[in-house]
């Protein structure tokens, strides 16, 4: 039987998109070229120990609107340490504590400048997170948070010394968190991603899933199957046109710069990779936004995050049923 939707790719964004579509009542098939599920949230065992292939620490997972609505922490236990991240410097390491005041005290003379960058975001953490993980393609719901995020990003992009940080410890700590973006330090792209990560280090902290990152993928798979989803691993897709018998196709692929980053020129085909707005990280928001957009376009359904925790009957039924 032809499904209502195909999802190509089995990382956190693909799974988030698949879960959203399945919770909306669609029959969903997820296709993955690899023989294992999870992509960036995979783990393996060696000599009784668990190792993560890629992500081990998830700075945005606990703050993600998608994962909060879906109930991630009720499904996967997370541990959060008092120290969020650190940067080695020869014979010592400089530490970013979950507590902003403690971090500032450790940075001595640079503590004031550190707080100048992060305090406004920490004070408005929820609005900052929703702004950072939103499409930013329309009038913002939290204009103050957007202005604060822009200000802190500008400070970070002006490079370390010009951000008011003079000592090697503070400069290294900021450079280290900006480097997580994979973009040149000093660029707006690096600052935008790094500043958000740095701010969350001082809010909930950087969460570590107990038992490894695979626990996140396994929990998402379990929920998808519980909502009627089907999984096909070891099945590479070489021609997307073969899947267009379904109403919706979500594909993990790199988008072009666009004011509609999830839509493509092919009707019914949407993009949901880490390269799609709002960018990389274990937060599932690219998959959520792609699926939400597809439901609105194809099924004329307005789907909100609250439906992810809804136990009522499905809100849309296949016309043929």
Phi and psi restraints in degrees (value plus and minus 20) as a CYANA .aco file:
   2 UNK   PHI     -89.0   -49.0
   2 UNK   PSI     108.8   148.8
   3 UNK   PHI     -94.7   -54.7
   3 UNK   PSI     148.9   188.9
   4 UNK   PHI     -97.4   -57.4
   4 UNK   PSI     -48.1    -8.1
   5 UNK   PHI    -170.1  -130.1
   5 UNK   PSI     120.9   160.9
   6 UNK   PHI    -127.8   -87.8
   6 UNK   PSI     124.0   164.0
   7 UNK   PHI    -144.0  -104.0
   7 UNK   PSI     103.2   143.2
   8 UNK   PHI    -120.7   -80.7
   8 UNK   PSI      93.1   133.1
   9 UNK   PHI      93.6   133.6
   9 UNK   PSI     117.3   157.3
  10 UNK   PHI    -141.1  -101.1
  10 UNK   PSI      12.0    52.0
  11 UNK   PHI    -105.8   -65.8
  11 UNK   PSI    -194.4  -154.4
  12 UNK   PHI     -81.6   -41.6
  12 UNK   PSI     -52.2   -12.2
  13 UNK   PHI     -94.1   -54.1
  13 UNK   PSI     -63.9   -23.9
  14 UNK   PHI     -80.0   -40.0
  14 UNK   PSI     -63.0   -23.0
  15 UNK   PHI     -87.2   -47.2
  15 UNK   PSI     -58.6   -18.6
  16 UNK   PHI     -83.2   -43.2
  16 UNK   PSI     -61.6   -21.6
  17 UNK   PHI     -84.1   -44.1
  17 UNK   PSI     -63.1   -23.1
  18 UNK   PHI     -83.6   -43.6
  18 UNK   PSI     -62.8   -22.8
  19 UNK   PHI     -83.4   -43.4
  19 UNK   PSI     -62.1   -22.1
  20 UNK   PHI     -80.1   -40.1
  20 UNK   PSI     -67.3   -27.3
  21 UNK   PHI     -84.5   -44.5
  21 UNK   PSI     -60.3   -20.3
  22 UNK   PHI     -87.2   -47.2
  22 UNK   PSI     -59.7   -19.7
  23 UNK   PHI     -86.3   -46.3
  23 UNK   PSI     -45.3    -5.3
  24 UNK   PHI    -100.0   -60.0
  24 UNK   PSI     -22.6    17.4
  25 UNK   PHI      79.8   119.8
  25 UNK   PSI     -14.3    25.7
  26 UNK   PHI    -103.2   -63.2
  26 UNK   PSI     130.9   170.9
  27 UNK   PHI    -104.3   -64.3
  27 UNK   PSI      96.4   136.4
  28 UNK   PHI    -137.5   -97.5
  28 UNK   PSI     115.1   155.1
  29 UNK   PHI    -140.3  -100.3
  29 UNK   PSI     106.3   146.3
  30 UNK   PHI    -122.4   -82.4
  30 UNK   PSI     108.9   148.9
  31 UNK   PHI    -134.1   -94.1
  31 UNK   PSI     108.1   148.1
  32 UNK   PHI    -151.2  -111.2
  32 UNK   PSI     112.1   152.1
  33 UNK   PHI     -89.2   -49.2
  33 UNK   PSI     -55.4   -15.4
  34 UNK   PHI     -95.6   -55.6
  34 UNK   PSI     146.6   186.6
  35 UNK   PHI    -111.6   -71.6
  35 UNK   PSI     -23.4    16.6
  36 UNK   PHI    -140.2  -100.2
  36 UNK   PSI     130.5   170.5
  37 UNK   PHI    -115.5   -75.5
  37 UNK   PSI     135.3   175.3
  38 UNK   PHI     100.9   140.9
  38 UNK   PSI     -52.7   -12.7
  39 UNK   PHI      31.1    71.1
  39 UNK   PSI    -127.6   -87.6
  40 UNK   PHI     -95.1   -55.1
  40 UNK   PSI     -24.4    15.6
  41 UNK   PHI    -142.4  -102.4
  41 UNK   PSI      35.0    75.0
  42 UNK   PHI    -129.3   -89.3
  42 UNK   PSI     130.3   170.3
  43 UNK   PHI    -153.1  -113.1
  43 UNK   PSI     142.1   182.1
  44 UNK   PHI    -162.6  -122.6
  44 UNK   PSI     139.9   179.9
  45 UNK   PHI    -124.4   -84.4
  45 UNK   PSI     120.3   160.3
  46 UNK   PHI    -168.6  -128.6
  46 UNK   PSI     101.1   141.1
  47 UNK   PHI      32.8    72.8
  47 UNK   PSI      17.9    57.9
  48 UNK   PHI      64.3   104.3
  48 UNK   PSI     -21.8    18.2
  49 UNK   PHI    -127.9   -87.9
  49 UNK   PSI     133.5   173.5
  50 UNK   PHI    -122.1   -82.1
  50 UNK   PSI     110.7   150.7
  51 UNK   PHI    -143.6  -103.6
  51 UNK   PSI     119.1   159.1
  52 UNK   PHI    -112.7   -72.7
  52 UNK   PSI     115.5   155.5
  53 UNK   PHI     -85.9   -45.9
  53 UNK   PSI     -64.3   -24.3
  54 UNK   PHI    -149.1  -109.1
  54 UNK   PSI    -109.7   -69.7
  55 UNK   PHI     -98.6   -58.6
  55 UNK   PSI     114.7   154.7
  56 UNK   PHI    -140.9  -100.9
  56 UNK   PSI     -50.3   -10.3
  57 UNK   PHI    -137.4   -97.4
  57 UNK   PSI     114.6   154.6
  58 UNK   PHI    -140.0  -100.0
  58 UNK   PSI      65.8   105.8
  59 UNK   PHI     -80.6   -40.6
  59 UNK   PSI     -50.8   -10.8
  60 UNK   PHI    -124.1   -84.1
  60 UNK   PSI     -28.4    11.6
  61 UNK   PHI     -82.2   -42.2
  61 UNK   PSI     -64.8   -24.8
  62 UNK   PHI     -92.0   -52.0
  62 UNK   PSI     -40.9    -0.9
  63 UNK   PHI    -119.1   -79.1
  63 UNK   PSI     -31.6     8.4
  64 UNK   PHI     -80.9   -40.9
  64 UNK   PSI     106.3   146.3
  65 UNK   PHI     -77.3   -37.3
  65 UNK   PSI     -56.6   -16.6
  66 UNK   PHI     -83.8   -43.8
  66 UNK   PSI     -71.5   -31.5
  67 UNK   PHI     -88.1   -48.1
  67 UNK   PSI     -51.8   -11.8
  68 UNK   PHI     -85.9   -45.9
  68 UNK   PSI     -64.9   -24.9
  69 UNK   PHI     -85.8   -45.8
  69 UNK   PSI     -56.4   -16.4
  70 UNK   PHI     -95.7   -55.7
  70 UNK   PSI     -41.6    -1.6
  71 UNK   PHI      67.7   107.7
  71 UNK   PSI      24.3    64.3
  72 UNK   PHI     -76.0   -36.0
  72 UNK   PSI     -67.4   -27.4
  73 UNK   PHI     -89.4   -49.4
  73 UNK   PSI     -40.3    -0.3
  74 UNK   PHI     -98.8   -58.8
  74 UNK   PSI     -38.1     1.9
  75 UNK   PHI    -122.4   -82.4
  75 UNK   PSI     -53.0   -13.0
  76 UNK   PHI    -151.7  -111.7
  76 UNK   PSI      99.8   139.8
  77 UNK   PHI     -91.0   -51.0
  77 UNK   PSI     117.6   157.6
  78 UNK   PHI    -139.7   -99.7
  78 UNK   PSI     126.4   166.4
  79 UNK   PHI    -133.1   -93.1
  79 UNK   PSI     119.3   159.3
  80 UNK   PHI    -144.7  -104.7
  80 UNK   PSI     102.2   142.2
  81 UNK   PHI    -108.8   -68.8
  81 UNK   PSI     143.5   183.5
  82 UNK   PHI     -88.4   -48.4
  82 UNK   PSI     -46.6    -6.6
  83 UNK   PHI    -125.4   -85.4
  83 UNK   PSI     100.3   140.3
  84 UNK   PHI    -100.7   -60.7
  84 UNK   PSI     -68.8   -28.8
  85 UNK   PHI    -174.0  -134.0
  85 UNK   PSI     148.2   188.2
  86 UNK   PHI    -167.0  -127.0
  86 UNK   PSI     142.9   182.9
  87 UNK   PHI    -154.2  -114.2
  87 UNK   PSI      99.4   139.4
  88 UNK   PHI     -93.2   -53.2
  88 UNK   PSI     119.0   159.0
  89 UNK   PHI    -158.0  -118.0
  89 UNK   PSI      66.8   106.8
  90 UNK   PHI      43.2    83.2
  90 UNK   PSI    -128.9   -88.9
  91 UNK   PHI    -112.0   -72.0
  91 UNK   PSI     -13.1    26.9
  92 UNK   PHI    -172.5  -132.5
  92 UNK   PSI     152.8   192.8
  93 UNK   PHI    -147.7  -107.7
  93 UNK   PSI     123.7   163.7
  94 UNK   PHI    -119.2   -79.2
  94 UNK   PSI     116.9   156.9
  95 UNK   PHI    -135.1   -95.1
  95 UNK   PSI     120.1   160.1
  96 UNK   PHI    -125.5   -85.5
  96 UNK   PSI      86.8   126.8
  97 UNK   PHI    -102.1   -62.1
  97 UNK   PSI     137.3   177.3
  98 UNK   PHI     -82.6   -42.6
  98 UNK   PSI     -53.8   -13.8
  99 UNK   PHI    -101.0   -61.0
  99 UNK   PSI     100.4   140.4
 100 UNK   PHI     -83.5   -43.5
 100 UNK   PSI     -60.5   -20.5
 101 UNK   PHI     -84.8   -44.8
 101 UNK   PSI     -58.8   -18.8
 102 UNK   PHI     -84.9   -44.9
 102 UNK   PSI     -61.8   -21.8
 103 UNK   PHI     -82.0   -42.0
 103 UNK   PSI     -65.4   -25.4
 104 UNK   PHI     -81.1   -41.1
 104 UNK   PSI     -59.8   -19.8
 105 UNK   PHI     -85.0   -45.0
 105 UNK   PSI     -57.2   -17.2
 106 UNK   PHI     -87.5   -47.5
 106 UNK   PSI     -46.0    -6.0
 107 UNK   PHI    -109.2   -69.2
 107 UNK   PSI     -16.5    23.5
 108 UNK   PHI      33.4    73.4
 108 UNK   PSI    -140.1  -100.1
 109 UNK   PHI     -84.9   -44.9
 109 UNK   PSI     -41.7    -1.7
 110 UNK   PHI    -109.5   -69.5
 110 UNK   PSI     -21.8    18.2
 111 UNK   PHI     -80.9   -40.9
 111 UNK   PSI     -58.8   -18.8
 112 UNK   PHI     -84.2   -44.2
 112 UNK   PSI     -63.0   -23.0
 113 UNK   PHI     -86.1   -46.1
 113 UNK   PSI     -58.1   -18.1
 114 UNK   PHI     -80.5   -40.5
 114 UNK   PSI     -65.6   -25.6
 115 UNK   PHI     -85.8   -45.8
 115 UNK   PSI     -53.1   -13.1
 116 UNK   PHI     -82.1   -42.1
 116 UNK   PSI     -55.1   -15.1
 117 UNK   PHI     -94.9   -54.9
 117 UNK   PSI     -65.8   -25.8
 118 UNK   PHI    -122.5   -82.5
 118 UNK   PSI     -43.5    -3.5
 119 UNK   PHI     -76.4   -36.4
 119 UNK   PSI     -66.3   -26.3
 120 UNK   PHI     -80.2   -40.2
 120 UNK   PSI     -55.0   -15.0
 121 UNK   PHI     -94.4   -54.4
 121 UNK   PSI     -59.0   -19.0
 122 UNK   PHI     -85.3   -45.3
 122 UNK   PSI     -59.0   -19.0
 123 UNK   PHI     -85.7   -45.7
 123 UNK   PSI     -49.6    -9.6
 124 UNK   PHI    -140.8  -100.8
 124 UNK   PSI      30.1    70.1
 125 UNK   PHI     -81.3   -41.3
 125 UNK   PSI     -64.7   -24.7
 126 UNK   PHI     -85.3   -45.3
 126 UNK   PSI     -66.3   -26.3
 127 UNK   PHI     -85.0   -45.0
 127 UNK   PSI     -58.1   -18.1
 128 UNK   PHI     -82.6   -42.6
 128 UNK   PSI     -63.0   -23.0
 129 UNK   PHI     -85.5   -45.5
 129 UNK   PSI     -66.2   -26.2
 130 UNK   PHI     -84.4   -44.4
 130 UNK   PSI     -53.1   -13.1
 131 UNK   PHI     -90.3   -50.3
 131 UNK   PSI     -66.3   -26.3
 132 UNK   PHI     -85.8   -45.8
 132 UNK   PSI     -51.1   -11.1
 133 UNK   PHI    -122.0   -82.0
 133 UNK   PSI      -2.0    38.0
 134 UNK   PHI    -120.6   -80.6
 134 UNK   PSI     147.7   187.7
 135 UNK   PHI     -85.4   -45.4
 135 UNK   PSI     -47.4    -7.4
 136 UNK   PHI      36.2    76.2
 136 UNK   PSI      16.2    56.2
 137 UNK   PHI    -129.7   -89.7
 137 UNK   PSI     -21.0    19.0
 138 UNK   PHI    -160.1  -120.1
 138 UNK   PSI    -194.0  -154.0
 139 UNK   PHI     -80.7   -40.7
 139 UNK   PSI     103.5   143.5
 140 UNK   PHI     -87.7   -47.7
 140 UNK   PSI     123.5   163.5
 141 UNK   PHI     -94.2   -54.2
 141 UNK   PSI     -44.0    -4.0
 142 UNK   PHI    -147.3  -107.3
 142 UNK   PSI      54.3    94.3
 143 UNK   PHI     -80.5   -40.5
 143 UNK   PSI     -54.5   -14.5
 144 UNK   PHI     -85.2   -45.2
 144 UNK   PSI     -62.6   -22.6
 145 UNK   PHI     -83.8   -43.8
 145 UNK   PSI     -58.3   -18.3
 146 UNK   PHI     -83.9   -43.9
 146 UNK   PSI     -61.7   -21.7
 147 UNK   PHI     -85.1   -45.1
 147 UNK   PSI     -60.8   -20.8
 148 UNK   PHI     -86.0   -46.0
 148 UNK   PSI     -61.6   -21.6
 149 UNK   PHI     -84.3   -44.3
 149 UNK   PSI     -61.3   -21.3
 150 UNK   PHI     -82.8   -42.8
 150 UNK   PSI     -60.9   -20.9
 151 UNK   PHI     -83.3   -43.3
 151 UNK   PSI     -68.5   -28.5
 152 UNK   PHI     -85.8   -45.8
 152 UNK   PSI     -57.3   -17.3
 153 UNK   PHI     -83.2   -43.2
 153 UNK   PSI     -61.7   -21.7
 154 UNK   PHI     -81.5   -41.5
 154 UNK   PSI     -61.6   -21.6
 155 UNK   PHI     -80.7   -40.7
 155 UNK   PSI     -64.6   -24.6
 156 UNK   PHI     -86.9   -46.9
 156 UNK   PSI     -54.1   -14.1
 157 UNK   PHI     -98.3   -58.3
 157 UNK   PSI     -33.6     6.4
 158 UNK   PHI    -102.8   -62.8
 158 UNK   PSI      -9.4    30.6
 159 UNK   PHI      53.4    93.4
 159 UNK   PSI     146.5   186.5
 160 UNK   PHI     -82.2   -42.2
 160 UNK   PSI     -69.5   -29.5
 161 UNK   PHI     -83.3   -43.3
 161 UNK   PSI     -60.9   -20.9
 162 UNK   PHI     -95.6   -55.6
 162 UNK   PSI     -30.7     9.3
 163 UNK   PHI    -100.8   -60.8
 163 UNK   PSI     -19.4    20.6
 164 UNK   PHI      75.1   115.1
 164 UNK   PSI     -17.5    22.5
 165 UNK   PHI    -114.1   -74.1
 165 UNK   PSI     100.2   140.2
 166 UNK   PHI    -125.7   -85.7
 166 UNK   PSI     -54.9   -14.9
 167 UNK   PHI    -102.9   -62.9
 167 UNK   PSI     137.9   177.9
 168 UNK   PHI     -84.3   -44.3
 168 UNK   PSI     -52.5   -12.5
 169 UNK   PHI     -84.1   -44.1
 169 UNK   PSI     -71.9   -31.9
 170 UNK   PHI     -86.9   -46.9
 170 UNK   PSI     -59.1   -19.1
 171 UNK   PHI     -82.8   -42.8
 171 UNK   PSI     -63.8   -23.8
 172 UNK   PHI     -85.4   -45.4
 172 UNK   PSI     -59.7   -19.7
 173 UNK   PHI     -84.3   -44.3
 173 UNK   PSI     -63.7   -23.7
 174 UNK   PHI     -89.9   -49.9
 174 UNK   PSI     -62.0   -22.0
 175 UNK   PHI     -80.1   -40.1
 175 UNK   PSI     -59.0   -19.0
 176 UNK   PHI     -83.9   -43.9
 176 UNK   PSI     -62.5   -22.5
 177 UNK   PHI     -94.5   -54.5
 177 UNK   PSI     -52.4   -12.4
 178 UNK   PHI     -87.6   -47.6
 178 UNK   PSI     -50.9   -10.9
 179 UNK   PHI     -86.6   -46.6
 179 UNK   PSI     -36.9     3.1
 180 UNK   PHI     -81.4   -41.4
 180 UNK   PSI     -42.1    -2.1
 181 UNK   PHI     -93.1   -53.1
 181 UNK   PSI     -42.0    -2.0
 182 UNK   PHI      57.8    97.8
 182 UNK   PSI     -13.7    26.3
 183 UNK   PHI    -124.5   -84.5
 183 UNK   PSI     141.2   181.2
 184 UNK   PHI     -78.6   -38.6
 184 UNK   PSI     109.0   149.0
 185 UNK   PHI     -83.9   -43.9
 185 UNK   PSI     112.8   152.8
 186 UNK   PHI      86.0   126.0
 186 UNK   PSI     -34.1     5.9
 187 UNK   PHI    -106.2   -66.2
 187 UNK   PSI     138.4   178.4
 188 UNK   PHI     -83.7   -43.7
 188 UNK   PSI     -55.4   -15.4
 189 UNK   PHI     -82.6   -42.6
 189 UNK   PSI     -64.8   -24.8
 190 UNK   PHI     -85.9   -45.9
 190 UNK   PSI     -63.3   -23.3
 191 UNK   PHI     -85.4   -45.4
 191 UNK   PSI     -62.2   -22.2
 192 UNK   PHI     -80.2   -40.2
 192 UNK   PSI     -65.7   -25.7
 193 UNK   PHI     -92.3   -52.3
 193 UNK   PSI     -65.7   -25.7
 194 UNK   PHI     -86.5   -46.5
 194 UNK   PSI     -58.7   -18.7
 195 UNK   PHI     -84.7   -44.7
 195 UNK   PSI     -59.6   -19.6
 196 UNK   PHI     -84.5   -44.5
 196 UNK   PSI     -64.2   -24.2
 197 UNK   PHI     -82.5   -42.5
 197 UNK   PSI     -64.1   -24.1
 198 UNK   PHI     -82.7   -42.7
 198 UNK   PSI     -59.7   -19.7
 199 UNK   PHI     -82.9   -42.9
 199 UNK   PSI     -62.3   -22.3
 200 UNK   PHI     -90.1   -50.1
 200 UNK   PSI     -40.3    -0.3
 201 UNK   PHI     -82.3   -42.3
 201 UNK   PSI     -45.2    -5.2
 202 UNK   PHI    -126.4   -86.4
 202 UNK   PSI      -9.6    30.4
 203 UNK   PHI    -130.8   -90.8
 203 UNK   PSI    -113.7   -73.7
 204 UNK   PHI    -101.0   -61.0
 204 UNK   PSI     -41.0    -1.0
 205 UNK   PHI      72.0   112.0
 205 UNK   PSI     153.9   193.9
 206 UNK   PHI    -113.8   -73.8
 206 UNK   PSI      92.4   132.4
 207 UNK   PHI     -97.8   -57.8
 207 UNK   PSI     125.5   165.5
 208 UNK   PHI    -142.5  -102.5
 208 UNK   PSI      97.8   137.8
 209 UNK   PHI     -88.8   -48.8
 209 UNK   PSI     107.6   147.6
 210 UNK   PHI     -88.2   -48.2
 210 UNK   PSI     106.6   146.6
 211 UNK   PHI      72.8   112.8
 211 UNK   PSI     -20.4    19.6
 212 UNK   PHI      83.6   123.6
 212 UNK   PSI     141.8   181.8
 213 UNK   PHI     -82.6   -42.6
 213 UNK   PSI     -46.1    -6.1
 214 UNK   PHI     -78.4   -38.4
 214 UNK   PSI     -46.3    -6.3
 215 UNK   PHI     -79.6   -39.6
 215 UNK   PSI     -54.2   -14.2
 216 UNK   PHI     -87.3   -47.3
 216 UNK   PSI     -68.8   -28.8
 217 UNK   PHI     -80.8   -40.8
 217 UNK   PSI     -63.4   -23.4
 218 UNK   PHI     -82.6   -42.6
 218 UNK   PSI     -60.7   -20.7
 219 UNK   PHI     -85.9   -45.9
 219 UNK   PSI     -58.4   -18.4
 220 UNK   PHI     -88.1   -48.1
 220 UNK   PSI     -60.2   -20.2
 221 UNK   PHI     -82.9   -42.9
 221 UNK   PSI     -64.1   -24.1
 222 UNK   PHI     -78.9   -38.9
 222 UNK   PSI     -63.4   -23.4
 223 UNK   PHI     -89.6   -49.6
 223 UNK   PSI     -59.2   -19.2
 224 UNK   PHI     -79.9   -39.9
 224 UNK   PSI     -67.1   -27.1
 225 UNK   PHI     -84.7   -44.7
 225 UNK   PSI     -57.7   -17.7
 226 UNK   PHI     -83.0   -43.0
 226 UNK   PSI     -44.4    -4.4
 227 UNK   PHI    -122.6   -82.6
 227 UNK   PSI       3.8    43.8
 228 UNK   PHI      68.8   108.8
 228 UNK   PSI     -14.4    25.6
 229 UNK   PHI     -94.0   -54.0
 229 UNK   PSI     137.0   177.0
 230 UNK   PHI    -147.7  -107.7
 230 UNK   PSI     129.4   169.4
 231 UNK   PHI    -144.3  -104.3
 231 UNK   PSI     113.4   153.4
 232 UNK   PHI    -147.3  -107.3
 232 UNK   PSI      86.7   126.7
 233 UNK   PHI    -116.0   -76.0
 233 UNK   PSI     145.6   185.6
 234 UNK   PHI      43.1    83.1
 234 UNK   PSI      11.9    51.9
 235 UNK   PHI    -149.8  -109.8
 235 UNK   PSI      64.3   104.3
 236 UNK   PHI     -88.4   -48.4
 236 UNK   PSI     124.6   164.6
 237 UNK   PHI    -120.9   -80.9
 237 UNK   PSI      98.4   138.4
 238 UNK   PHI    -124.2   -84.2
 238 UNK   PSI     -38.3     1.7
 239 UNK   PHI    -164.6  -124.6
 239 UNK   PSI      85.6   125.6
 240 UNK   PHI     -86.1   -46.1
 240 UNK   PSI     -42.0    -2.0
 241 UNK   PHI     -83.6   -43.6
 241 UNK   PSI     -41.6    -1.6
 242 UNK   PHI     -89.8   -49.8
 242 UNK   PSI     -33.4     6.6
 243 UNK   PHI    -123.4   -83.4
 243 UNK   PSI     -19.3    20.7
 244 UNK   PHI     -97.8   -57.8
 244 UNK   PSI     -14.4    25.6
 245 UNK   PHI     -92.9   -52.9
 245 UNK   PSI     -37.8     2.2
 246 UNK   PHI    -104.6   -64.6
 246 UNK   PSI     136.4   176.4
 247 UNK   PHI     -90.9   -50.9
 247 UNK   PSI     -52.9   -12.9
 248 UNK   PHI    -153.2  -113.2
 248 UNK   PSI     117.9   157.9
 249 UNK   PHI    -150.6  -110.6
 249 UNK   PSI     101.4   141.4
 250 UNK   PHI    -123.1   -83.1
 250 UNK   PSI     106.1   146.1
 251 UNK   PHI    -143.5  -103.5
 251 UNK   PSI     116.3   156.3
 252 UNK   PHI    -104.2   -64.2
 252 UNK   PSI      76.2   116.2
 253 UNK   PHI    -168.3  -128.3
 253 UNK   PSI     139.4   179.4
 254 UNK   PHI     -99.0   -59.0
 254 UNK   PSI     106.9   146.9
 255 UNK   PHI    -106.3   -66.3
 255 UNK   PSI     146.0   186.0
 256 UNK   PHI    -110.5   -70.5
 256 UNK   PSI     137.5   177.5
 257 UNK   PHI     -81.3   -41.3
 257 UNK   PSI     105.3   145.3
 258 UNK   PHI    -178.7  -138.7
 258 UNK   PSI     134.5   174.5
 259 UNK   PHI     -97.3   -57.3
 259 UNK   PSI     -29.9    10.1
 260 UNK   PHI    -147.0  -107.0
 260 UNK   PSI      56.3    96.3
 261 UNK   PHI     -86.6   -46.6
 261 UNK   PSI     -35.4     4.6
 262 UNK   PHI    -116.4   -76.4
 262 UNK   PSI     -45.3    -5.3
 263 UNK   PHI     -97.9   -57.9
 263 UNK   PSI     134.9   174.9
 264 UNK   PHI    -146.5  -106.5
 264 UNK   PSI     157.4   197.4
 265 UNK   PHI     -95.0   -55.0
 265 UNK   PSI     -30.0    10.0
 266 UNK   PHI    -115.3   -75.3
 266 UNK   PSI     100.4   140.4
 267 UNK   PHI     -76.7   -36.7
 267 UNK   PSI     110.6   150.6
 268 UNK   PHI      67.2   107.2
 268 UNK   PSI     -26.6    13.4
 269 UNK   PHI    -125.0   -85.0
 269 UNK   PSI     108.2   148.2
 270 UNK   PHI    -151.3  -111.3
 270 UNK   PSI     135.4   175.4
 271 UNK   PHI    -129.9   -89.9
 271 UNK   PSI     121.9   161.9
 272 UNK   PHI    -167.6  -127.6
 272 UNK   PSI      23.5    63.5
 273 UNK   PHI    -113.0   -73.0
 273 UNK   PSI     155.5   195.5
 274 UNK   PHI     -86.8   -46.8
 274 UNK   PSI     -34.2     5.8
 275 UNK   PHI    -106.3   -66.3
 275 UNK   PSI     -26.9    13.1
 276 UNK   PHI    -111.5   -71.5
 276 UNK   PSI     129.0   169.0
 277 UNK   PHI     -69.8   -29.8
 277 UNK   PSI     112.2   152.2
 278 UNK   PHI    -116.8   -76.8
 278 UNK   PSI       0.2    40.2
 279 UNK   PHI      84.5   124.5
 279 UNK   PSI    -192.8  -152.8
 280 UNK   PHI     -92.5   -52.5
 280 UNK   PSI     145.2   185.2
 281 UNK   PHI     104.9   144.9
 281 UNK   PSI     136.6   176.6
 282 UNK   PHI    -106.8   -66.8
 282 UNK   PSI      65.2   105.2
 283 UNK   PHI    -157.7  -117.7
 283 UNK   PSI     -36.2     3.8
 284 UNK   PHI      52.2    92.2
 284 UNK   PSI     -17.1    22.9
 285 UNK   PHI     -92.7   -52.7
 285 UNK   PSI     -51.1   -11.1
 286 UNK   PHI     -83.3   -43.3
 286 UNK   PSI     -62.1   -22.1
 287 UNK   PHI     -85.3   -45.3
 287 UNK   PSI     -60.6   -20.6
 288 UNK   PHI     -81.3   -41.3
 288 UNK   PSI     -69.7   -29.7
 289 UNK   PHI     -84.8   -44.8
 289 UNK   PSI     -58.6   -18.6
 290 UNK   PHI     -83.8   -43.8
 290 UNK   PSI     -65.7   -25.7
 291 UNK   PHI     -86.9   -46.9
 291 UNK   PSI     -61.3   -21.3
 292 UNK   PHI     -80.6   -40.6
 292 UNK   PSI     -62.6   -22.6
 293 UNK   PHI     -84.9   -44.9
 293 UNK   PSI     -63.6   -23.6
 294 UNK   PHI     -82.5   -42.5
 294 UNK   PSI     -61.9   -21.9
 295 UNK   PHI     -82.7   -42.7
 295 UNK   PSI     -58.9   -18.9
 296 UNK   PHI     -89.6   -49.6
 296 UNK   PSI     -60.1   -20.1
 297 UNK   PHI     -93.0   -53.0
 297 UNK   PSI     -69.0   -29.0
 298 UNK   PHI    -110.0   -70.0
 298 UNK   PSI     -61.7   -21.7
 299 UNK   PHI    -125.1   -85.1
 299 UNK   PSI     -24.2    15.8
 300 UNK   PHI      34.0    74.0
 300 UNK   PSI      22.7    62.7
 301 UNK   PHI    -133.7   -93.7
 301 UNK   PSI     110.2   150.2
 302 UNK   PHI    -113.3   -73.3
 302 UNK   PSI      90.9   130.9
 303 UNK   PHI    -131.1   -91.1
 303 UNK   PSI     105.5   145.5
 304 UNK   PHI    -131.3   -91.3
 304 UNK   PSI     144.8   184.8
 305 UNK   PHI     -79.9   -39.9
 305 UNK   PSI     -49.2    -9.2
 306 UNK   PHI     -81.1   -41.1
 306 UNK   PSI     -48.1    -8.1
 307 UNK   PHI     -87.1   -47.1
 307 UNK   PSI     -39.1     0.9
 308 UNK   PHI     -86.9   -46.9
 308 UNK   PSI     -43.9    -3.9
 309 UNK   PHI    -127.5   -87.5
 309 UNK   PSI      -7.1    32.9
 310 UNK   PHI    -103.1   -63.1
 310 UNK   PSI     113.6   153.6
 311 UNK   PHI    -123.4   -83.4
 311 UNK   PSI     -15.7    24.3
 312 UNK   PHI     -94.8   -54.8
 312 UNK   PSI     159.2   199.2
 313 UNK   PHI     -85.8   -45.8
 313 UNK   PSI     138.4   178.4
 314 UNK   PHI     -80.0   -40.0
 314 UNK   PSI     129.0   169.0
 315 UNK   PHI    -110.9   -70.9
 315 UNK   PSI     -27.9    12.1
 316 UNK   PHI    -162.7  -122.7
 316 UNK   PSI     119.1   159.1
 317 UNK   PHI    -139.8   -99.8
 317 UNK   PSI     123.6   163.6
 318 UNK   PHI     -77.8   -37.8
 318 UNK   PSI     112.3   152.3
 319 UNK   PHI     -76.9   -36.9
 319 UNK   PSI     -46.8    -6.8
 320 UNK   PHI    -103.1   -63.1
 320 UNK   PSI     -29.1    10.9
